[in-house]
Amino acid sequence: HVHYVVTEYGRVMLFGRSTADRARLLISIAAPQFREQLERAAYELHLLV
């Protein structure tokens, strides 16, 4: 189980979070040039509503 993810853009705690929250948190610490694309993909996969 993954509790924390750390990138050069930040760190997030995923433990105990919903799938939608995890998706939002991971997008928030992705490289800025990919965040919009990742958010669109998350909506298409119904991870975000």
C-alpha positions as CSV (number, residue, x, y, z in Angstrom):
1,H,0.0,0.0,0.0
2,V,1.2,3.5,-0.9
3,H,1.0,6.0,1.9
4,Y,3.0,8.9,0.5
5,V,4.2,10.0,-3.0
6,V,6.9,12.6,-3.4
7,T,8.0,14.4,-6.5
8,E,10.0,17.5,-7.2
9,Y,6.6,19.4,-7.3
10,G,5.4,18.3,-3.8
11,R,4.4,15.5,-1.6
12,V,1.0,14.0,-0.8
13,M,-0.5,11.5,1.6
14,L,-2.7,9.0,-0.2
15,F,-3.5,6.6,2.7
16,G,-7.2,6.5,3.5
17,R,-8.2,8.7,0.6
18,S,-10.9,8.0,-2.0
19,T,-9.9,7.2,-5.6
20,A,-11.0,10.6,-6.7
21,D,-9.0,12.3,-4.0
22,R,-6.0,10.2,-4.9
23,A,-6.3,11.2,-8.5
24,R,-6.6,14.9,-7.6
25,L,-3.6,14.7,-5.2
26,L,-1.4,12.9,-7.7
27,I,-2.3,15.4,-10.5
28,S,-1.4,18.3,-8.1
29,I,2.2,17.0,-7.8
30,A,2.7,16.1,-11.4
31,A,4.8,18.2,-13.7
32,P,2.8,21.4,-14.5
33,Q,2.9,20.8,-18.3
34,F,1.1,17.5,-17.8
35,R,-1.6,18.4,-15.2
36,E,-4.3,19.5,-17.6
37,Q,-3.8,16.3,-19.7
38,L,-3.9,14.1,-16.6
39,E,-7.1,15.8,-15.4
40,R,-8.8,15.2,-18.7
41,A,-7.7,11.6,-18.6
42,A,-9.0,11.2,-15.0
43,Y,-12.4,12.6,-16.1
44,E,-12.5,10.2,-19.1
45,L,-11.7,7.3,-16.9
46,H,-14.5,8.4,-14.5
47,L,-12.0,8.9,-11.6
48,L,-13.3,12.5,-11.3
49,V,-16.8,13.7,-11.8
